[in-house]
Amino acid sequence: MSIDTSKGHHAMDYAEHNRTYAGFLQFTKYAIIGLVVLLAGMKFFLV
């Protein structure tokens, strides 16, 4: 993903924003995978 930040506000730390967003996306991906595994395990072991 590339965003043109050349016309942004000078006080904004765009590199940090991009790292935070990438971390959020990675966390969300692993959380969804974990929930799918949890639900599949519940279906297998509880039913």
Order of alpha helices (4+ residues) and beta strands (2+ residues): alpha
